[in-house]
Amino acid sequence: MRQSVVRIMLSCLLLLVSLYTVKPTDVFACSCAGPPTVEESLERSAAIFAGKVTKLVGPKPKLMMSSADPVQVTLEVSEVWKGELAGMTELTTAVSSASCGYDQFAVGSEFLVFASAESGQLRTGMCDGTKLLSTAGKELTELGAGYPPDDASAQGESGPDTLAEGVPPGEGQNAGQSQFSLKPVLWGAVVVLLGAGLWLYFWRKRKRNVKPM
C-alpha cells in the first residue's frame, strides 16, 4: 500500500514538472515565396508607411504559449504611401517568425511597414516586406514621395517610449514559447505534494513500529 501511494505521488510530481518544463512546438514553419516587389506591395497592401516604434505589448502569459500569439505594435507614423493612417498607428504581428511574424520590432527603431488588413486591424509579417527603415533605401526610392498621416500634429504626444508588460517580443524568435503564468502555482503544488508524501511515509512507518499493548 505504501509503495502504491509513493508511486502515485511521484507520478503527480513528474506531471507537474513536465507542465512547467515542456515547451510547445510550433504549429507550422513559415515559408515565404520571396520578398514582394514594391509594385506588388502597392497593389496588395492595405497600408504602407514609415514610423518609429513607441510601444510593444507582448501576448498575455498563459499555460501554453504559441509562436502565433499576437504582439501589439504602436508606431509614430512619419510618412505614408498608402492608406489613411493616424499619427499614432497600431498593428499586430505574430510573436515569432516561426509563424510568419515579424519579430524584429524594437522600441525606438524606425521601420518601413507593409501591412494588410484583417477584421479592420492592420497586420504585418515577415513575408510582407516590412524592414528597418535604414535598410529600405531601394524601396524608398521606388515609392517616391509620400504624404503625412492624418493627424501629424498629434505625433510625440503619447509620452515616453514604452515596453508594456507581457511576454517581451524582442527576446528572439522563440519569445513567448517558454513563459508560464502558473509557475508559482506549479512549484507550490510540488512542495505540497512532496510534503504530503513525506508525512504519509513517516506516519505509516511510525504506525508500523508502534507495538500493541
Buried (B, 14 or more C-beta within 10 A) or exposed (E): EEEEBEEEBEEBBEEBEEBBEEEEEBEEEBEEEEBBEBEEBBEEBBBBBBBBBBBBBBBEBBBEBBBBBBBBBBBBBBBBBBBEBEBBBEBBBBBBBBBBBBBBBBBEBBBBBBBBEEEEBBBBBBBBBBBEBEEBEEBBEEBEEBEBBBEBEBBEEBEEBEBEEBBBBBBEBBBBBEBBEBEEEBEEBBEEBEEEBEEBBEEEEEEEEEEEE
